[in-house]
Amino acid sequence: MKVYMGGAKYTPGTYAKARPSAAEMADRYIREWDEKRIASAKVPNQLFPTICFSRKIGVGALEVADILGEMIGYRVVDRQILEHIADEAKLAEKTVALFDERYPGKLSEFMAMAFGEKAFIKSDYARHLFNAVYAIAWMGPTIFVGRGAHLFLPRDRVLAVRFVSSDAHRIQRLSGILEVDQKDVEHKLAEIDTEQRDFFKRMYGKKDAGLDEFDMGINLEYITEPEWAARIVAQAFKLKFAEEVKVNLA
């Protein structure tokens, strides 16, 4: 989803760094999974330790994720990639097919564990989104940014982090990135916040993100450097999954 703020094009959740498109990234991941499937018959017996970022749009969580990903060797899968897979039926089906071939019956098992028989998956989009998150998480070490992945992945395999800041800070930050007037940002950001709230209410029946859902919360208005936040998360990740994860923070 792209919006315009004061004439500048903005993709919610992104920042100034040039990144490959969601379509390019999704195609790359699926190609890598296919190559791994062909090259190796070895199958992990449980989900890789996973990091899930939840954030208010505009705080800078994706920038933190990119730094963290380079720091610990994890790929970053953001809202745009997940939405692309969920929206493209053939791509979603291919993702699930690759996963099912490698882990027969696992998706059905996870969905039953997460949602039971009264699953609230009311659309193809929702089903594709959940399936894509499970498949991606099982096929390689991943940092998810957005779309509530922490709400349905196995919680003991996830470090869930909530990033926040004041509205004033978000507006100032986006105004600087896009080089547009803060009033234009304020108006459009309110619309994006409404869309995000509607998504979580529709998909999960939740009005807001309570801190009890997360391992930790970080206010990026006061932890002002993305690298600081990345190092904080890396340390927490290292401690939570000490037996499985080797993180060098030198």
NUKOL-791683 format. One record per residue (C-alpha): residue number from 0; residue in one letter; x, z, y. Coordinates in steps of 0.001 Angstrom, whole numbers. Each point is the difference from the previous one (the first is absolute). Layout:
N
NODE;i;aa;c1;c3;c2
NODE;NUM;a;X;Z;Y
...
This chain:
250
NODE;i;aa;c1;c3;c2
NODE;0;m;0;0;0
NODE;1;k;1356;-1018;3399
NODE;2;v;-1318;1146;3363
NODE;3;y;898;-777;3601
NODE;4;m;1038;2630;2523
NODE;5;g;302;-1289;3536
NODE;6;g;645;-3497;-1372
NODE;7;a;2687;1165;-2458
NODE;8;k;-612;-472;-3732
NODE;9;y;295;3194;-2051
NODE;10;t;-341;658;-3722
NODE;11;p;-1139;3636;-381
NODE;12;g;2659;2190;-1565
NODE;13;t;2957;-2261;747
NODE;14;y;2785;245;2554
NODE;15;a;2514;-2189;1794
NODE;16;k;2216;-797;-2996
NODE;17;a;-437;-3507;-1400
NODE;18;r;-1248;277;-3592
NODE;19;p;-991;-2580;-2625
NODE;20;s;-3718;-754;-87
NODE;21;a;-2306;1911;-2338
NODE;22;a;-461;-3168;-2051
NODE;23;e;3765;-483;-352
NODE;24;m;557;3625;-988
NODE;25;a;-2848;19;-2532
NODE;26;d;1230;-3228;-1585
NODE;27;r;3547;1400;-155
NODE;28;y;-1090;3205;-1719
NODE;29;i;-2104;-1813;-2570
NODE;30;r;2856;-2394;-742
NODE;31;e;2369;2958;-452
NODE;32;w;-2436;1731;-2363
NODE;33;d;-359;-3168;-2052
NODE;34;e;3780;-348;-255
NODE;35;k;358;3636;-1074
NODE;36;r;-2729;-455;-2611
NODE;37;i;1857;-2949;-1490
NODE;38;a;3447;1604;228
NODE;39;s;-798;3417;-1440
NODE;40;a;-2330;1459;-2562
NODE;41;k;751;3542;1161
NODE;42;v;-3073;1706;1455
NODE;43;p;114;3309;1968
NODE;44;n;-2165;2684;-1601
NODE;45;q;-1316;1275;3328
NODE;46;l;-476;-990;3633
NODE;47;f;3122;-192;2141
NODE;48;p;191;2832;2579
NODE;49;t;-1911;-1538;2901
NODE;50;i;-172;629;3751
NODE;51;c;-3260;-495;1878
NODE;52;f;-156;-33;3799
NODE;53;s;-3273;615;1805
NODE;54;r;-89;-429;3748
NODE;55;k;-1952;-570;3146
NODE;56;i;622;-3585;1044
NODE;57;g;2764;-317;2567
NODE;58;v;2011;3141;-766
NODE;59;g;2922;-1913;-1554
NODE;60;a;-336;810;-3718
NODE;61;l;956;-3494;-1187
NODE;62;e;3300;181;1868
NODE;63;v;714;3320;-1735
NODE;64;a;-927;-1566;-3348
NODE;65;d;2380;-2923;496
NODE;66;i;2888;2349;816
NODE;67;l;-879;2255;-2933
NODE;68;g;-284;-2969;-2349
NODE;69;e;3530;-1107;831
NODE;70;m;1207;3589;-302
NODE;71;i;-1331;638;-3530
NODE;72;g;-290;-3545;-1383
NODE;73;y;-3814;-190;-35
NODE;74;r;-2093;-2994;977
NODE;75;v;-2623;426;2734
NODE;76;v;-3559;-1191;-586
NODE;77;d;-2134;285;3120
NODE;78;r;-3651;-464;827
NODE;79;q;446;-3716;682
NODE;80;i;1447;-715;-3454
NODE;81;l;-2690;2046;-1756
NODE;82;e;-2766;-1687;1980
NODE;83;h;1445;-3428;-761
NODE;84;i;-3;687;-3747
NODE;85;a;-3473;1561;100
NODE;86;d;-1443;-2885;2039
NODE;87;e;1535;-2754;-2138
NODE;88;a;-1954;142;-3260
NODE;89;k;2418;-2193;-1974
NODE;90;l;2990;2025;1190
NODE;91;a;-1754;3269;-851
NODE;92;e;-875;-1285;-3458
NODE;93;k;3578;-1158;-599
NODE;94;t;1338;3415;1062
NODE;95;v;-2349;1758;-2400
NODE;96;a;725;-2471;-2796
NODE;97;l;3757;597;291
NODE;98;f;-576;3742;-19
NODE;99;d;-2427;-87;-2950
NODE;100;e;2418;-2062;-2041
NODE;101;r;2753;2544;569
NODE;102;y;-2162;3138;-159
NODE;103;p;-3071;-782;-2155
NODE;104;g;-3005;2147;863
NODE;105;k;1765;2014;2702
NODE;106;l;-2118;-1189;2937
NODE;107;s;-3252;892;-1740
NODE;108;e;1468;3382;-927
NODE;109;f;1076;710;3577
NODE;110;m;-3278;-1087;1526
NODE;111;a;-1927;2250;-2367
NODE;112;m;2301;2932;800
NODE;113;a;-202;-563;3750
NODE;114;f;-3689;-758;414
NODE;115;g;-1853;751;-3230
NODE;116;e;-3118;-1868;-1003
NODE;117;k;-1509;316;3476
NODE;118;a;2818;-2010;1592
NODE;119;f;-789;-970;3586
NODE;120;i;1583;-3420;-318
NODE;121;k;-2778;-1970;1661
NODE;122;s;1718;-3314;670
NODE;123;d;2498;-2468;-1383
NODE;124;y;2276;887;2916
NODE;125;a;29;3692;-960
NODE;126;r;647;-746;-3662
NODE;127;h;2809;-2417;861
NODE;128;l;1539;2525;2408
NODE;129;f;56;2837;-2529
NODE;130;n;1280;-2262;-2770
NODE;131;a;2738;-1394;2252
NODE;132;v;1221;3466;1015
NODE;133;y;173;1164;-3614
NODE;134;a;1752;-3169;-1135
NODE;135;i;2531;82;2847
NODE;136;a;738;3708;-492
NODE;137;w;654;-438;-3713
NODE;138;m;2135;-3105;339
NODE;139;g;2649;1490;2279
NODE;140;p;950;2844;2388
NODE;141;t;-2242;-360;3043
NODE;142;i;-813;1400;3420
NODE;143;f;-3651;-703;861
NODE;144;v;-1028;-10;3658
NODE;145;g;-3732;293;625
NODE;146;r;-3288;-665;-1814
NODE;147;g;-140;3486;-1565
NODE;148;a;2162;-659;-3069
NODE;149;h;702;3742;-344
NODE;150;l;-3696;636;-610
NODE;151;f;-110;-1643;-3410
NODE;152;l;3528;-241;-1392
NODE;153;p;952;2878;-2367
NODE;154;r;669;2763;2517
NODE;155;d;2871;1576;-1909
NODE;156;r;1902;-3299;234
NODE;157;v;-416;-357;3770
NODE;158;l;1620;1387;3126
NODE;159;a;-2791;-381;2567
NODE;160;v;937;129;3695
NODE;161;r;-2298;-67;3022
NODE;162;f;1379;-1294;3321
NODE;163;v;-1765;820;3258
NODE;164;s;515;89;3761
NODE;165;s;-2202;342;3064
NODE;166;d;-2083;-2958;1134
NODE;167;a;2038;-92;3210
NODE;168;h;3221;-397;-1978
NODE;169;r;-1448;-2786;-2159
NODE;170;i;-1255;-1847;3056
NODE;171;q;3323;311;1798
NODE;172;r;1923;-1129;-3092
NODE;173;l;-2145;-3093;-632
NODE;174;s;-43;-867;3690
NODE;175;g;3803;-58;-45
NODE;176;i;237;-2043;-3215
NODE;177;l;-2534;-2598;1113
NODE;178;e;918;87;3703
NODE;179;v;-3624;299;1084
NODE;180;d;-1964;2378;2206
NODE;181;q;-839;3382;-1526
NODE;182;k;-3704;-426;853
NODE;183;d;-174;-3100;-2203
NODE;184;v;1660;1921;-2841
NODE;185;e;-2274;3024;409
NODE;186;h;-3162;-2088;-318
NODE;187;k;1164;-1989;-3033
NODE;188;l;1538;3013;-1738
NODE;189;a;-3371;1771;157
NODE;190;e;-1530;-2980;-1847
NODE;191;i;2766;85;-2633
NODE;192;d;-496;3754;-492
NODE;193;t;-3720;-592;-550
NODE;194;e;751;-2706;-2579
NODE;195;q;2391;2330;-1810
NODE;196;r;-2545;2847;-54
NODE;197;d;-2703;-2362;-1284
NODE;198;f;2313;-1218;-2763
NODE;199;f;723;3519;-1286
NODE;200;k;-3656;1004;201
NODE;201;r;-1081;-3141;-1856
NODE;202;m;2746;63;-2629
NODE;203;y;528;3721;-569
NODE;204;g;-2930;1758;1637
NODE;205;k;2409;1790;2355
NODE;206;k;-428;628;3716
NODE;207;d;3640;815;674
NODE;208;a;3342;728;-1655
NODE;209;g;311;3733;-568
NODE;210;l;3509;1412;-194
NODE;211;d;-840;1573;-3376
NODE;212;e;251;-3525;-1472
NODE;213;f;3714;-243;780
NODE;214;d;3320;1515;-961
NODE;215;m;1052;-8;3639
NODE;216;g;-933;-1123;3496
NODE;217;i;2335;-1347;2687
NODE;218;n;-825;-362;3684
NODE;219;l;1924;-3051;1217
NODE;220;e;-528;1008;3605
NODE;221;y;2507;2812;-538
NODE;222;i;2085;-1361;-2866
NODE;223;t;912;-2776;2389
NODE;224;e;2482;-2066;-2022
NODE;225;p;-1305;-1926;-3038
NODE;226;e;3234;726;-1872
NODE;227;w;-564;3748;408
NODE;228;a;-3444;-319;-1566
NODE;229;a;1384;-2196;-2801
NODE;230;r;2659;2586;-804
NODE;231;i;-2569;2824;-53
NODE;232;v;-2151;-1941;-2454
NODE;233;a;3017;-992;-2101
NODE;234;q;1050;3648;-323
NODE;235;a;-3509;1079;-1017
NODE;236;f;-178;-2856;-2505
NODE;237;k;3382;941;-1429
NODE;238;l;-1114;3609;-462
NODE;239;k;-3436;-770;-1449
NODE;240;f;1341;-2452;-2585
NODE;241;a;3460;1498;-456
NODE;242;e;162;-797;-3715
NODE;243;e;-792;-3681;501
NODE;244;v;1153;-1064;3457
NODE;245;k;3571;-169;1240
NODE;246;v;44;-275;3786
NODE;247;n;3265;-109;1920
NODE;248;l;-622;1203;3561
NODE;249;a;3624;-89;1159
